[in-house]
Amino acid sequence: MWFEAMRQARKWALIAALGLVPAGANAAVYDFDFSTTDSLFTATGSITTAGTPDAVGGYDILSISGTLSGPGGGTIALVPNPAQPFPTYAASFGYDNVYYPGAAQLVDLTGILFTAGAYDYNVFSYGGTYYLSSDNPAGVYSPGEAITFSDPIQSATAAPEPSTWAMMLIGLAGLGLAARRQARRRKIAPGLQAA
């Protein structure tokens, strides 16, 4: 009886210890809110970044969600960068999709490329000012219309990375198997005692 209690205590201690092992850095979420100086476009949404710095010292942007209001605007979605964190150059825009939280400039000269409606938009910074360029015929800005952040981008909540979800699911599966195994033993044990 004592041996069985010690074995159970060790098992649960091991399960608890595994639950405390970090499964990777959490992603970070930043809220944003900006408008062009002529008020043609306004945007609100969130940027989700990797939880660790990349090769250029920024944080890779994993996704963007939100809304761009204005002619032809709509739901915002990130245009993936196959060379991230290094710039990719498309027909109209160069972009790296890297975010620099806490820096003087939150994005660099190549900036962030996203879609809204049927158009592409690029937010970048140059000389201490943020700009929005687009291929939207109702608002083509070359090299870009200055934008102002009515509320500077600030950290919101942490979002678990896929590795964190995977570790949690593995842990829950392990707990489920342990409970099932223990239930089987209890079911078998009365039959052994009767014999």
N, C-alpha and C positions, 0 to 999 in steps of 0.2 A: 504494500500500500504506500509506504513512504517512498520507495523507489519510483513508483508511478507518479506520485505528486512532484518529485524532483524532475522527472523527465518532462512532465507537462510544463513546469515552471521554466525550464531551459528552452523548450520549444517556443513559448510565448515571449520570452526575453529575446530570442533570436528574431522572431517576427517583428517585434517592436523595434529592434535595432535596425533591421533592414528598412523599416518605414522611415527612419530618420536619415538614411543615407541620401545625400543630394542627388537628384536625377538630372542635373544640368541647370543652367541658368534660366530663370524665367524671362519671358519676353516682357517688354515694357510697352505701355499704351500712353500716347500723348494726345490730348484734345487740341484741336486747332480751330481758329475762327478768323477769316480774313476777308477783305473786300478790296477791289481795285479802287484807285483814287477817284476815278470817274463814276464809281458805284454801279458800273455795268454788271459786274459779277461779284457775288458774295459766296463764301463757302463755309461750311461747318462740318466737322467730322473728327475722326480719330486716326492716328497713325500707330501701327503696331511694329515695333522693332525687335531685332534679336537682342538677347540679354547680355551679350558680350561684345566688346569692340572688334571691328574687322581689321583687315590689313592696312587700311588708311587712317585708322584711329576714330572712325565714326561707328554708327550702328546701322546695319543693313535694315532697310525697311521691308517688312514681310507682307504688309497689306495696308490698304487705306480704305476707310468706309466713310460715307457721309453724303452730302448733297452740295452741288454747285448750282446756285440760283442765277438766272440771267437767260438771255436768248439762247435756246438750244441746250441749256444746262440739263442736269439730271443727277442720277446716282453716280457717285465717284467710285472708280475701281483703279487699282494700280496697274501700270503697264510693267510687266516683269523685265528686269535687266539681266540678260544672260551672262554678262561679264562682271556682275556685282562683286566687289565694291568699286570696280573700275568703270569708267564711262563707256557707254554704248552710244553710237551716233546713228540716228535714224535719218530719214529724208528731211524732216523739219527740225528735229531737236537732238541735242546731246543730253544724256541723263545718266546719273549713277544710282539714284534711289538710296542715298546715304543721309542719315540724320545725325546731327551733332548736338545732343542735348547739353545745355549749360554753356555752350560756346557763344562767342559774340555773334556768329552767323550760324543759324540752325541748319541751313542747307548751303551748298557751295554753288559754284558757277554753272555746273551742269544740272544740278538740282533733281527734282522729282517729276516723273512723267506719269500722268494719270488720264483716264478717260472720264467723260461725263456726257450724257446724251450720245451723239455719234461723233464727238470731236476729241482731240487730244489737247491736253493742257500741261504746261511745264512751269513749275514754280522753282525759281532759282534766286541767288543773291549775287550782287555785284556792287562793289564800293560801299558796302554798308546798307544797301537798300534791297528789299525783296521785290521781285517782278513776277508777273504772270504772262506767259506767251500762249497762244493757242492757234489752232488751224480752223477755228470757228469763223465763218465769213461775217458773222454779226459782231465779232470782237477780235479780229486779228491784230495782235500787238507785236510790232517788230522794233527793237529786240524784246520788248515787253512793256506792259503797263505796270507802273509801280503799285504795289499792294501794301496795305497796312493791316497789322494784326490788332484787332480791337481788344483781344485778350491774348497775351503772349502764350505760345504753346507751353502747356504745363503738364506735368506727369499726372496721369489718372490712376488706373489700377494695374496690377500685374496680371498678365495672362499666361497660364501654364504653356510651356512648349510641348510638342508632341512626345518627347522623351519622358516628361513628367507624367503625362496621361498614361503612357505605356507602363511605366513603373507602378502607377497606382492600380491599373487594371491587372497587372501580374500579381501584385500583392493581394487584391481582392479575390482573384482566382485561387491563390494559395490558401487564403483563409477559408474559402468555400470548400476546397478539397480536404483541408484538415477537418472541418466540421463534418463533412460527409463521411470521412474515414472514422471519426470518433463515433458518429451515430451508428455505423455498421458494427463497430466493436461492441457497443452497448446492446445492439440487437442480438449479436452472436453470444455474448457473455452469459445471459440467463440460461441458454441451452447447454452451455458447458458446465454450469454449476448444477444443473439438474441431473446430469449424468453420473 
